[in-house]
Structures are given as C-alpha cells and as structure tokens.
C-alpha cells in the first residue's frame, strides 16, 4: 500500500517517520530499536585471537 502513488514519508528531527496518505491523513510512528536483540560484538583482541590461530 505504501508503494502506491501519492504516499509520502517525511523524516522528523528525532528520526521518526511521518506517513502521509494520498488523502492528506498523517500518522507518525516511532522507529523500533532492534539493537536490544543483537549480541554485542567481540572485543578486537578476542576477535584477532579467534581468526588468527596460525
């Protein structure tokens, strides 16, 4: 539906998108932070030790 002609997405200063329908109706949503569900990256020293066992 959002790819149909007439739809717009406007970015707010805080990064929140505002969807504008062809009829002019607006809806602002808050972006979801997926970083809470990712594993932390290993430290550089740990990473080197794992990749360079030679």
C-alpha positions as CSV (number, residue, x, y, z in Angstrom):
1,X,0.0,0.0,0.0
2,X,2.8,2.4,0.9
3,X,4.3,2.0,-2.6
4,X,1.1,3.2,-4.3
5,X,1.2,6.6,-6.0
6,X,0.6,9.5,-3.7
7,X,2.1,8.2,-0.5
8,X,4.9,10.1,1.2
9,X,7.3,9.5,4.1
10,X,8.7,12.5,5.9
11,X,11.5,12.2,8.4
12,X,11.2,14.1,11.7
13,X,14.1,15.6,13.6
14,X,14.2,12.7,16.0
15,X,14.2,10.2,13.2
16,X,10.5,9.3,13.5
17,X,8.8,8.8,10.1
18,X,5.5,10.5,9.3
19,X,3.5,8.7,6.7
20,X,1.3,10.9,4.6
21,X,-1.6,9.2,2.7
22,X,-2.8,10.5,-0.7
23,X,-5.9,11.9,1.1
24,X,-3.6,14.0,3.4
25,X,-4.0,12.0,6.5
26,X,-0.8,11.8,8.6
27,X,0.5,9.2,11.0
28,X,3.8,9.4,12.9
29,X,5.4,6.3,14.2
30,X,8.4,5.7,16.4
31,X,11.3,3.6,15.0
32,X,11.9,0.3,16.8
33,X,15.4,-0.2,18.3
34,X,16.4,-3.7,17.2
35,X,19.9,-3.3,18.8
36,X,18.5,-4.6,22.1
37,X,18.1,-8.0,20.5
38,X,21.6,-8.3,19.0
39,X,24.7,-9.9,20.6
40,X,27.5,-7.5,21.5
41,X,30.5,-7.5,19.1
42,X,33.6,-9.2,20.5
43,X,36.5,-7.1,21.6
44,X,39.2,-6.5,19.0
45,X,41.7,-8.6,20.9
46,X,39.2,-11.5,21.2
47,X,38.4,-11.2,17.5
48,X,42.0,-11.4,16.4
49,X,42.7,-14.5,18.6
50,X,39.8,-16.3,17.1
51,X,40.6,-15.5,13.5
52,X,44.4,-16.0,13.6
53,X,45.2,-19.4,15.2
54,X,48.3,-19.8,12.9
